[in-house]
Amino acid sequence: MKKLTNNTKLGKLVLLCNVLVFVLFVISMLNLIKFDKTNNAVIDERANYNKLYENYATAQHPLRQDSAEVAYYQYKLDTLQQKTALSKDEKNALAESIEVTKQTLADKQKQREAHLKAVAEYEKEYTPTHENWLKLNADNTSAKKSFWIWACITIVFFLIKTLLFAKWGADNNRNLRNVAPWMKSGMKPYSAYIAWFVPFINLIRPLSFYKELWNETDYALESVADKERDENNIDNSNLYMSIWWAFLLCSVWLMNFVLFGTFFREGALFVKTNHLTMIIVAVVIMVITMCIETLIILNYNKKNLKLIENEDKFNK
């Protein structure tokens, strides 16, 4: 029989990663709250900004035509003024045309001035709103970028923690297979990795894996125990593991819900949802999940040590 390995340090490393993941998760949620705030500010301001922009743009539309008409009549006036009349009738007609063109040019200039004044009034209201709009969007982009950076760091460390947790489970499973011949028909050590990282299988297999590991370890220890099993001693470990798994799935679902509502729904999270409450609930669920996971790891570490203490009895 192969020598059993002490996996308690690996279990403690998983717990240390849990603390780190939780801290990163809280930082990510604080950045998400900041992004949610800036995103709501952008959405609240959008209607007002669009209205002012539309008014400002509409006020500018006649200016192009005004400039073209002023330029046309100015050119016509200059051309008429350069003409030389050959007769008295032509001179009178030319003078009349010049006078009409001057009046029309004056009217067009007055019209352009009126439009320029209107644009100036709209610009006076639009400019600070536009500057505020640019600032809100810049703040929103910065907050979004900051959140994604922390979220990605959290996900990376969560994957590292999960990988270590899978290795801890695989190593303990390997120990158990060395002392329990009946485990040849049970889950293999590599099942610990498959359980966590294969889609759909990871919805239920991790719970099955750790339940089997826990129950079969208890059975193996009872088989070499000096005293008989106390039938009145109720073992609630399976219930605790089920609660742990339910909270873990709930936390994953809730975070997907929060992220989907933040980035794929108008209004930052669902419009009628209390955003801060959702995040607080997600943090609380994660705390409960990690507390139960901590108890599971610490308690199984004790079983790991008991297996090593009784290693000689399994050799008999």
C-alpha positions as CSV (number, residue, x, y, z in Angstrom):
1,M,0.0,0.0,0.0
2,K,1.3,3.5,-0.9
3,K,2.1,5.8,1.9
4,L,-0.7,8.2,2.8
5,T,-0.1,11.9,2.2
6,N,-0.8,14.8,4.6
7,N,-3.0,17.2,2.7
8,T,-3.8,19.5,5.6
9,K,-1.4,22.2,4.4
10,L,-3.1,22.2,1.0
11,G,-6.5,22.5,2.7
12,K,-5.2,25.5,4.7
13,L,-3.9,27.0,1.4
14,V,-7.4,26.7,0.0
15,L,-8.8,28.5,3.0
16,L,-6.2,31.3,2.6
17,C,-7.2,31.6,-1.1
18,N,-10.8,31.8,0.1
19,V,-10.0,34.8,2.2
20,L,-8.1,36.4,-0.7
21,V,-11.0,35.7,-3.1
22,F,-13.5,37.2,-0.6
23,V,-11.5,40.4,-0.2
24,L,-11.1,40.7,-4.0
25,F,-14.8,40.0,-4.4
26,V,-15.8,42.8,-1.9
27,I,-13.5,45.2,-3.7
28,S,-15.1,44.2,-7.0
29,M,-18.6,44.8,-5.5
30,L,-17.5,48.2,-4.3
31,N,-16.3,49.1,-7.8
32,L,-19.6,47.7,-9.2
33,I,-21.5,50.0,-6.8
34,K,-19.4,52.9,-8.1
35,F,-20.1,51.9,-11.7
36,D,-23.8,51.4,-11.0
37,K,-23.9,55.0,-9.6
38,T,-22.1,56.5,-12.6
39,N,-24.2,54.4,-15.0
40,N,-27.4,55.6,-13.4
41,A,-26.2,59.2,-13.6
42,V,-25.5,58.8,-17.4
43,I,-29.0,57.2,-17.9
44,D,-30.7,59.9,-15.9
45,E,-29.0,62.7,-17.9
46,R,-29.4,61.1,-21.3
47,A,-32.9,62.4,-22.0
48,N,-32.1,65.9,-21.0
49,Y,-28.8,65.9,-23.0
50,N,-30.5,64.5,-26.1
51,K,-33.2,67.1,-26.0
52,L,-30.7,70.0,-25.7
53,Y,-28.5,68.5,-28.4
54,E,-31.5,68.2,-30.7
55,N,-32.6,71.8,-30.0
56,Y,-29.0,73.0,-30.6
57,A,-28.6,71.0,-33.8
58,T,-32.0,72.1,-35.1
59,A,-31.1,75.8,-34.4
60,Q,-27.9,75.4,-36.4
61,H,-29.7,74.0,-39.5
62,P,-30.8,77.4,-41.1
63,L,-27.3,78.9,-40.7
64,R,-25.9,77.1,-43.7
65,Q,-28.7,78.3,-45.9
66,D,-28.4,81.8,-44.4
67,S,-24.7,82.0,-45.2
68,A,-25.3,80.7,-48.7
69,E,-28.1,83.3,-49.4
70,V,-26.0,86.2,-47.9
71,A,-23.0,85.2,-50.0
72,Y,-25.3,84.9,-53.1
73,Y,-26.9,88.4,-52.7
74,Q,-23.5,89.9,-51.7
75,Y,-22.0,88.6,-54.9
76,K,-25.1,89.8,-56.9
77,L,-24.8,93.2,-55.4
78,D,-21.1,93.4,-56.2
79,T,-21.7,92.3,-59.8
80,L,-24.5,94.9,-60.3
81,Q,-22.4,97.7,-58.8
82,Q,-19.6,96.9,-61.3
83,K,-22.0,97.2,-64.3
84,T,-22.0,100.4,-66.5
85,A,-25.4,101.6,-67.8
86,L,-25.4,102.8,-71.5
87,S,-28.7,104.6,-71.3
88,K,-30.9,106.4,-68.9
89,D,-33.4,103.6,-68.8
90,E,-30.7,101.0,-68.1
91,K,-29.3,103.3,-65.4
92,N,-32.7,103.5,-63.7
93,A,-33.2,99.7,-64.0
94,L,-29.7,99.0,-62.7
95,A,-30.2,101.4,-59.7
96,E,-33.5,99.7,-58.9
97,S,-31.9,96.3,-59.1
98,I,-29.1,97.4,-56.8
99,E,-31.6,98.9,-54.3
100,V,-33.7,95.7,-54.3
101,T,-30.6,93.5,-53.9
102,K,-29.3,95.7,-51.0
103,Q,-32.6,95.4,-49.2
104,T,-32.8,91.7,-49.8
105,L,-29.2,91.3,-48.6
106,A,-30.0,93.4,-45.5
107,D,-33.0,91.2,-44.8
108,K,-30.9,88.0,-45.2
109,Q,-28.2,89.4,-42.9
110,K,-30.8,90.3,-40.4
111,Q,-32.2,86.8,-40.6
112,R,-28.8,85.3,-40.2
113,E,-28.1,87.4,-37.1
114,A,-31.4,86.3,-35.6
115,H,-30.5,82.7,-36.2
116,L,-27.0,83.2,-34.8
117,K,-28.6,84.8,-31.7
118,A,-30.9,81.8,-31.3
119,V,-28.0,79.4,-31.7
120,A,-26.0,81.4,-29.1
121,E,-28.9,81.1,-26.6
122,Y,-29.1,77.3,-27.2
123,E,-25.3,77.0,-27.0
124,K,-25.2,78.8,-23.7
125,E,-27.5,76.1,-22.3
126,Y,-26.1,73.2,-24.3
127,T,-22.3,73.8,-23.6
128,P,-22.3,73.2,-19.8
129,T,-24.7,70.2,-20.3
130,H,-22.4,68.8,-23.0
131,E,-19.3,69.2,-20.8
132,N,-21.1,67.5,-17.9
133,W,-22.3,64.8,-20.3
134,L,-18.7,64.1,-21.4
135,K,-17.5,64.1,-17.7
136,L,-20.3,61.6,-16.7
137,N,-19.4,59.3,-19.6
138,A,-15.7,59.5,-18.8
139,D,-16.4,58.7,-15.1
140,N,-18.7,55.9,-16.2
141,T,-16.1,54.4,-18.5
142,S,-13.4,54.7,-15.8
143,A,-15.7,53.0,-13.2
144,K,-16.6,50.3,-15.6
145,K,-12.9,49.6,-16.5
146,S,-12.0,49.6,-12.8
147,F,-14.7,47.1,-12.0
148,W,-13.7,44.7,-14.9
149,I,-10.1,44.8,-13.8
150,W,-11.0,43.8,-10.2
151,A,-13.6,41.3,-11.5
152,C,-11.0,39.6,-13.7
153,I,-8.5,39.5,-10.9
154,T,-11.2,38.0,-8.6
155,I,-12.1,35.4,-11.3
156,V,-8.5,34.4,-11.8
157,F,-7.9,33.9,-8.1
158,F,-11.2,32.1,-7.8
159,L,-10.1,29.7,-10.6
160,I,-6.7,29.2,-8.8
161,K,-8.6,28.5,-5.5
162,T,-10.9,26.1,-7.3
163,L,-8.0,24.3,-8.9
164,L,-6.3,23.9,-5.4
165,F,-9.6,22.8,-4.0
166,A,-9.9,20.2,-6.7
167,K,-6.3,19.0,-6.1
168,W,-7.0,18.8,-2.3
169,G,-10.0,16.6,-3.1
170,A,-8.1,14.5,-5.6
171,D,-5.2,13.9,-3.2
172,N,-7.6,12.9,-0.4
173,N,-9.4,10.7,-2.7
174,R,-6.1,9.0,-3.6
175,N,-5.4,8.5,0.1
176,L,-8.8,6.9,0.5
177,R,-8.4,4.6,-2.4
178,N,-5.1,3.4,-0.9
179,V,-6.8,2.2,2.3
180,A,-10.3,1.3,1.0
181,P,-10.3,-1.4,-1.7
182,W,-14.1,-0.8,-2.3
183,M,-13.2,2.7,-3.6
184,K,-12.0,1.1,-6.9
185,S,-15.7,1.3,-8.0
186,G,-16.0,4.9,-6.7
187,M,-15.0,8.2,-8.2
188,K,-11.4,8.5,-9.5
189,P,-9.1,11.2,-8.3
190,Y,-9.3,13.0,-11.6
191,S,-13.0,13.3,-11.1
192,A,-12.3,16.2,-8.7
193,Y,-11.0,18.2,-11.7
194,I,-13.8,17.1,-14.0
195,A,-16.4,17.9,-11.4
196,W,-15.3,21.5,-11.2
197,F,-14.3,22.4,-14.8
198,V,-16.6,20.5,-17.1
199,P,-19.8,22.4,-18.0
200,F,-23.1,21.1,-16.7
201,I,-21.3,18.3,-14.8
202,N,-20.1,21.0,-12.5
203,L,-23.7,21.8,-11.5
204,I,-23.9,18.7,-9.3
205,R,-20.7,16.5,-9.5
206,P,-18.6,18.5,-6.9
207,L,-21.2,17.9,-4.3
208,S,-21.4,14.1,-5.1
209,F,-17.6,13.9,-5.1
210,Y,-17.1,15.5,-1.7
211,K,-20.0,13.6,-0.1
212,E,-18.6,10.3,-1.3
213,L,-15.1,11.4,0.0
214,W,-16.5,12.3,3.4
215,N,-18.8,9.3,3.8
216,E,-16.3,6.7,2.6
217,T,-13.6,8.2,4.8
218,D,-15.8,7.9,7.8
219,Y,-16.6,4.3,6.9
220,A,-12.9,3.5,6.5
221,L,-12.1,5.1,9.9
222,E,-14.9,3.2,11.6
223,S,-13.6,-0.1,10.1
224,V,-10.3,0.3,12.1
225,A,-11.8,2.1,15.2
226,D,-11.4,0.4,18.5
227,K,-14.9,1.3,19.6
228,E,-18.3,0.5,18.0
229,R,-20.2,3.2,16.2
230,D,-22.6,5.2,18.3
231,E,-25.9,4.9,16.5
232,N,-27.3,7.8,18.5
233,N,-24.7,10.2,17.2
234,I,-26.3,11.9,14.2
235,D,-24.0,13.0,11.4
236,N,-25.3,16.1,9.7
237,S,-22.2,16.5,7.4
238,N,-24.2,15.6,4.2
239,L,-26.8,18.2,5.1
240,Y,-24.1,20.9,5.7
241,M,-22.5,20.0,2.4
242,S,-25.8,20.2,0.6
243,I,-26.4,23.7,2.2
244,W,-22.9,24.7,1.1
245,W,-23.5,23.6,-2.4
246,A,-26.9,25.3,-2.6
247,F,-25.4,28.6,-1.4
248,L,-22.5,28.3,-3.8
249,L,-24.9,27.8,-6.8
250,C,-27.1,30.6,-5.5
251,S,-24.1,33.0,-5.3
252,V,-23.0,32.1,-8.8
253,W,-26.5,32.6,-10.2
254,L,-27.0,35.8,-8.3
255,M,-23.7,37.3,-9.6
256,N,-24.7,36.3,-13.2
257,F,-28.0,38.1,-12.6
258,V,-26.3,41.2,-11.2
259,L,-23.8,41.3,-14.1
260,F,-26.4,40.7,-16.7
261,G,-28.6,43.4,-15.2
262,T,-25.7,45.8,-15.0
263,F,-24.3,45.4,-18.5
264,F,-27.1,44.1,-20.6
265,R,-30.1,46.0,-19.3
266,E,-31.0,49.6,-19.4
267,G,-30.8,51.3,-16.1
268,A,-27.9,49.5,-14.4
269,L,-29.2,46.3,-12.9
270,F,-32.9,45.8,-13.3
271,V,-34.5,49.2,-13.1
272,K,-36.9,48.3,-10.3
273,T,-34.3,46.4,-8.3
274,N,-32.5,47.9,-5.3
275,H,-29.0,47.6,-6.6
276,L,-27.2,47.9,-3.3
277,T,-29.5,45.3,-1.7
278,M,-28.6,42.8,-4.5
279,I,-24.9,43.3,-3.9
280,I,-25.2,43.0,-0.1
281,V,-27.2,39.7,-0.6
282,A,-24.5,38.4,-2.9
283,V,-21.8,39.2,-0.3
284,V,-23.7,37.6,2.5
285,I,-24.3,34.5,0.5
286,M,-20.6,34.3,-0.3
287,V,-19.7,34.7,3.4
288,I,-22.1,31.8,4.3
289,T,-20.7,29.7,1.5
290,M,-17.1,30.2,2.5
291,C,-17.8,29.7,6.2
292,I,-19.4,26.3,5.6
293,E,-16.6,25.4,3.1
294,T,-14.1,26.3,5.8
295,L,-15.7,24.0,8.3
296,I,-15.8,21.2,5.6
297,I,-12.1,21.6,4.9
298,L,-11.0,21.9,8.5
299,N,-13.1,18.9,9.6
300,Y,-11.9,16.7,6.7
301,N,-8.3,17.7,7.5
302,K,-8.8,16.0,10.9
303,K,-10.0,12.9,9.1
304,N,-6.9,13.1,6.9
305,L,-4.7,13.1,10.0
306,K,-6.7,10.2,11.5
307,L,-6.2,8.2,8.3
308,I,-2.4,8.8,8.6
309,E,-2.5,7.9,12.4
310,N,-4.2,4.6,11.6
311,E,-2.2,3.8,8.5
312,D,-0.6,0.7,10.1
313,K,-4.1,-0.7,10.9
314,F,-5.1,-0.5,7.3
315,N,-2.0,-2.5,6.3
316,K,-3.2,-5.5,8.4
